[in-house]
Amino acid sequence: MQVDNLEICKWNSTGNKSLYEKLEKKFNQNGWFTCFRDENGTYNSIAFGRPITFETFMEYFKTGKIYFDCGMYQGNNRNYCQWRATNTFWDSLIVETYP
């Protein structure tokens, strides 16, 4: 990503397959799942989504549905970087839910 001539972050896929391997291992095996809680915080259902390939992940990234959170903001003492998406996005990918 780039703003004018200032590079905020850069990822080069050539020669470094760590992101590819992690995504394929985590999301492109048997799919993914999420659990839901009721108003008391008790888990009451589970939902499943189809596997996500690296190519599909990158398309979601290019459209802004998945974004990179560098964790750099005022008052944050923890160092972290992670990929994020809204709950609405994940909910749109659910194919089955079980109570």
N, C-alpha and C positions, 0 to 999 in steps of 0.2 A: 504494500500500500504506500502511496506517496502523496504528499501535499506540497505543491510547488516543487522545490528542489530538496526538501527535507524528507528523508526517509524515516518513517515512524517504525516500521518493521519490514523485514524481508525474509522470505522463505524461498529457498532454491531446491527444487525437487531433484535436480540432476546429481547423481552420485550419493544422495542421502535418502534412503528409503524408510527412515524411521517413522515418519508420519504415515506413510502408505501402509507399512507393516502393522502399526498400532491400530489404524482404522479398520483394516481388513480383519485383524484378529478380534477386535472388539465388536464390530457391527456387521461384518459380512460372513458370519458363520451360520448361526441359526436365527438371526434377527436380534431383537432387543426387547426389553420389557420395562414397565414402570408400575409402581404400586400406588394405590390411592388410599387416603385416610378419611375417616368420618370426622365429624365436628369434635369428637373426644380424642382424636389423634390415633385411633385404632385402625390398623390396616383392614380394609373391607373389600378390596377388589384388586385385580391385577390385569394389565392390558399388554398386548403384544403387538410388535410391528415387524414388518418384513426386513430382511437383511439390507444393509446400505453399503454399496460399493464405494471405493475411493473416488471414482469418477462422479458418482451421484453426490457425495459429500462436497466435492469441489464445486459442483453446479449450485448447490445450496449456499456455499460460501460466496460465490460470485454474485448471487442475487441478494445477499445480505440476510438470508434466513438463518444461516450459521455465521457467527462472528467470533473474532479473536479478542479475548479479554486479557490484557497484559497485566492487570492488577495494579497499575500505577495511578494512584489517586491520593490526594492529600489525606493524611490520617491513617493510611494503611501501613501497618508495620510488618505484614506478612508478604513475602515474595512468592508470587505464583504467576503462572500463565496457563490459561485454559480456553478451550473452545466452548462457546455457549450458544444456546438457542432458546427462544421463548417456550413456555409451556403450551401455548396455542399452536406453535409449529409442531411440537412432538405429538400433541393431541390429534393433529391433522393426519399423522402417519399411522395411527392406531388402526389395526385391522380386526382385532378380536379383544373382547373384554369379558372377564369371568368374575362373578361376585364372590 
